[in-house]
Amino acid sequence: MKKLLLLLWMTGLGMAGHLWAQAPEVPSVIYFADMTLKLNEQARREIQADVNALYRSPNYFQIKLDRVNLYMPTVERVLREQGVPVDLKYLVIQESSLISDAVSTSNAVGFWQFKKGTAEEVFLRVDNQIDERKNIVASTRGAALYLKKHQNHLDNWACALVSYQMGLGGARGYFGDKYKGKKTMDIDRNSHWYLKKYLAHKVAFEGKTGMMVSNGGYLHEHPVKGPTSLSSLSKTLGVSENHLKEYNKWTSTGQIPGDKTYVVTYIRKDIAPTRPAISTTEPTPSASPDLSGPRVRQAQAYPRVTGNIAKATQPGQIKVNEIKAVRASRSGPITQLAIQTGKKERRLRRVNDLSKSDGIIEGQYYYTKRKKGKAKVSEHVVQPGETLWSISQKYGIRLHSLKAKNRIYKDKDLSPGMVLLLQDYRRRNEDVEIIRKSRPTTTPQRASANGQTQSPNTNTAAVSTSTSNHLPSTQEEGSKSIEHLIQPGDTLYALSKKYGVSVDQLRSWNGLDESSILKVGQKLKIFQQ
């Protein structure tokens, strides 16, 4: 009997060890927002213990991960819109595990765990009918406003994060001006527990966000201006009233008042839309290229990822376009990718055509072996927001080869609908082909309800036009642009991470060189797909 108990005990330890072995290892350097956090061994062990605890139950972790991947696209979008580093998204996991009606022992409620008074300070409605603390869009916007306010005083995102737990006065008393404006911090046993707990959640979930939820669904946002009810919306949206109640607990009565626009959420299982980080005006239809034809659709098969995709963040597990590669598990300087892959920074920069100022974006694929001189397909139709570098990565073709084949060397000379060659070289004096929508044929027209004329048989088939090989900058055509107002502490590198573009793109779009200095109040133009 004793031997049996001993065997069971040892088997239990082995299973626990197996589960813990799946937990990611806490690195000695963590990149957070615009900061570098250096962990000593004791702090690293403390954080590792918390990471291991999060992974201890695989079933519980998967349930939480599904909630994370359901709500995280919305959280990321709102944080970007509010100008808060997307890294702060892991804080909502720490606060509530993304349970909409979570209530703490101190009576803090909702996704971001607001008390009633604090919620009202950030313009959330909390009464016997509506509690926006339980609304993922409204509460995330409130949390962003709260964090930004504290960051304006503390000038350090790590301190601002701690202030979320302590309050601004508490954080000021705790930190003083020690870390104000600092971009590097040492994390040790004396560092605030709340920050270390956050880092455990960041390590545990980083690299696992952006995946499909187990049931294949995604969270759809439906803006509503009342008065109306979930019962009425269920008929319009084609989902059950109980389903709407489950995902909209912010309206306790099921009624939506007419004082402002509210966002109703529910699960859809069709193809999730690709949404820009910031909504902007759509391009004029008459100037748009036709980006729906078969020549365009072939690009959807790239990049081609093969191998053990479940372990894509580990070296030696996948190939992208038949080239050894890895998916970045964290955003930050290329040092982070070097640590992840065990490769030298210089080699990673060379095989990915990256400059020293380019950072790594979480979830993107990066090559660990040299790219090729040509792609598997002969051409690519340029999409809005694409760059020469992003196209070279998409097909695994070396950047200088792509430029040489097309005799195009700057991103400003790309325009949506342009056909780039990926195998052959463009002949000298050969015009660049651009796919555009054809103009309507001269068929009889009829007036629409608003007085505009319409053709009953408008021809939208793609036609090819040509342009000179030396093009003016047409980035604005077919692209969506925003303006970013430079704030204290903004850098090109931080902005490149925030908007998912490269530093070189920011310079090119705004006529900046390497010696240019950003000034508070300066406006930068940013193009997004």
Buried (B, 14 or more C-beta within 10 A) or exposed (E): EEEEEEEEEEEEEEEEEEBBEEBBEBBBBBBBBBBBBEBEEEBBEBBBEBBBEBBEEEEEBEEBBBBBBBBBBBBBBBBBBBBBBBBBBBBBBBBBBBBBBBEEEEEBBBBBBBBBEBBBBBEBBBEEBBBBBBBBBBBBBBBBBBBBBBBEBBBBBBBBBBBBBBEBEEBBEEBEEEBEEBBEBEBBEEBBEBBBBBBBBBBBBBBBBEBEBEEEBBBBBBEBEBEBBBEBBBEEBEBEBEBBBEBBBBBBEBBBBEEEEBBBBBBBEEEBEEEBBBEBEEBEEEEBBBBEEEBBEBBEEBBBBEBEEEEBBBBEBBBBBEBBBBBBBBBBBBBBBBBBBEBEBEBBBBBBBBEEBBBBBBBBBBBBBBBBEBBBBBBBBBBBBBBBBBBBBBBBBBBEBBBBBBBBEEBBBBBBBBBBBBBEEBEEEEEBBBBBBBEBEEEEEEEEEEEEEEEEEEEEEBEEEEBEBEBEBBBBBBBBBBEBEBBEBBBBBBBBBBBBBBBBBBBBBBEBEEEEEBEEEBEBBBBBB
